[in-house]
Amino acid sequence: MQAALKIKHPKVVKKKAPVLAIKENSAEYRTKLHIGHTRTCDCGETNINCLTAKEWLKSQIGVWRFGYEGRDIRDKKIHPATFPISLSKKIIELFSHQGELVLDPFVGSGTTLVAANDSNRNAVGFDLQENYIKLCADRIKQSELFNSTRQVAIQDDARNISQYLPEESVKLIWTSPPYANLLNRKRKNKSRRNRDNEQLGKVEQYSQDSRDLGTMSIEGYTTAMGDIFESLLPVLRHKGHCVINVPDMWWENQRITIHVSLIQELRKRGYELRNIIIWDRTNLVNQIGIFGWPSNYITMGVTFEYLLDFWKPPK
Ligand SMILES: C[S@@+](CC[C@H](N)C(=O)[O-])C[C@H]1O[C@@H](n2cnc3c(N)ncnc32)[C@H](O)[C@@H]1O
């Protein structure tokens, strides 16, 4: 009988699926993250982005408008305060190159991660809430597969971010933080009182965790934001931008100018303010009530928000 031929099969190396989410019980928790952060495009050395002159021209107007698309999360029961993917994509494509690393310290539902995937950028996002991290991972999973970049959501306090990232690895910090404790109260929604309104009388705050910036007074919040952004300076590259989206708000008949508090605080902490862009949200607001008429002129807080553009100064 002939001896059976032994066929040597090549060892099949199974490609490990990249980790999409790191939670408090993960092995990667509070360890250095392996994520790309260098350019993969062939743009000129001093270019700040990969935009063509025509695309650049469109970004020169200081007032921007965006619509939502099917992938955007607008259900306030899933997350109470999301920004559109199109806004996130515009910021990412203005202030980074393909392959570079984007950081969102308050990632919420993961809009920044979805936009980074669309734009072929690596990205990492942090949030305190496990359910938001799971939501981020689900959204990344559904994003483009044929992409050389990686997006990761990490369940941790933004105060711990520097433990995960090498120095000067981040090209852009882009985020919409909580607005102090201004959402931590029952919604009055004056304009919509007489209609179906699921938000009316509800508190739309992310959590009552004492680390959550949405539980803090405006003074405590400003200092906490200053501490967090100062701790991020070493991981941000020189001339790397840091764009923060905030509105101002009304509280006890006072205009709370969150944007002024943040500009002053971040300047004290080593950032330079480069620009202020207005996100005009009038196309997203419908059915306006007659606020204040006829004795007290106020504008609706939700009709515009600020995009505060800082950078880490050159060396
Ligand atoms: C305005 S939301 C971000 C929404 C996001 N841009 C989106 O499109 O879904 C702010 C997020 O900050 C998170 N947060 C609050 N305090 C935090 C902290 N200390 N560290 C990390 N995340 C925090 C909240 O859980 C919330 O999801």
The ligand as an SDF file (V2000), in Angstrom:
LIG
                    3D

 27 29  0  0  0  0  0  0  0  0999 V2000
  -22.9980   67.0410   23.5620 C   0  0  0  0  0  0  0  0  0  0  0  0
  -22.6850   65.3310   23.8570 S   0  0  0  0  0  0  0  0  0  0  0  0
  -21.7090   64.8830   22.4500 C   0  0  0  0  0  0  0  0  0  0  0  0
  -22.5560   64.5110   21.2790 C   0  0  0  0  0  0  0  0  0  0  0  0
  -21.8050   64.1100   20.0190 C   0  0  0  0  0  0  0  0  0  0  0  0
  -21.1850   65.2430   19.3610 N   0  0  0  0  0  0  0  0  0  0  0  0
  -22.7300   63.3800   19.0310 C   0  0  0  0  0  0  0  0  0  0  0  0
  -22.8880   63.8390   17.8800 O   0  0  0  0  0  0  0  0  0  0  0  0
  -23.3160   62.3630   19.4480 O   0  0  0  0  0  0  0  0  0  0  0  0
  -21.5290   65.3500   25.1890 C   0  0  0  0  0  0  0  0  0  0  0  0
  -21.1150   63.9640   25.7330 C   0  0  0  0  0  0  0  0  0  0  0  0
  -20.1170   64.1570   26.7420 O   0  0  0  0  0  0  0  0  0  0  0  0
  -20.1860   63.0360   27.6440 C   0  0  0  0  0  0  0  0  0  0  0  0
  -19.4280   63.4070   28.8610 N   0  0  0  0  0  0  0  0  0  0  0  0
  -19.7840   64.2300   29.8700 C   0  0  0  0  0  0  0  0  0  0  0  0
  -18.7950   64.3450   30.7830 N   0  0  0  0  0  0  0  0  0  0  0  0
  -17.7600   63.5800   30.3370 C   0  0  0  0  0  0  0  0  0  0  0  0
  -16.4560   63.3000   30.8210 C   0  0  0  0  0  0  0  0  0  0  0  0
  -15.9860   63.8120   31.9810 N   0  0  0  0  0  0  0  0  0  0  0  0
  -15.6520   62.4860   30.0820 N   0  0  0  0  0  0  0  0  0  0  0  0
  -16.0950   61.9380   28.9050 C   0  0  0  0  0  0  0  0  0  0  0  0
  -17.3400   62.1600   28.4030 N   0  0  0  0  0  0  0  0  0  0  0  0
  -18.1600   62.9690   29.1110 C   0  0  0  0  0  0  0  0  0  0  0  0
  -21.6750   62.8230   27.8110 C   0  0  0  0  0  0  0  0  0  0  0  0
  -21.9640   61.5060   28.2390 O   0  0  0  0  0  0  0  0  0  0  0  0
  -22.2200   63.1420   26.3980 C   0  0  0  0  0  0  0  0  0  0  0  0
  -22.4590   61.9800   25.6470 O   0  0  0  0  0  0  0  0  0  0  0  0
  1  2  1  0
  2  3  1  0
  2 10  1  0
  3  4  1  0
  4  5  1  0
  5  6  1  0
  5  7  1  0
  7  8  2  0
  7  9  1  0
 10 11  1  0
 11 12  1  0
 11 26  1  0
 12 13  1  0
 13 14  1  0
 13 24  1  0
 14 15  1  0
 14 23  1  0
 15 16  2  0
 16 17  1  0
 17 18  1  0
 17 23  2  0
 18 19  1  0
 18 20  2  0
 20 21  1  0
 21 22  2  0
 22 23  1  0
 24 25  1  0
 24 26  1  0
 26 27  1  0
M  CHG  2   2   1   9  -1
M  END
$$$$
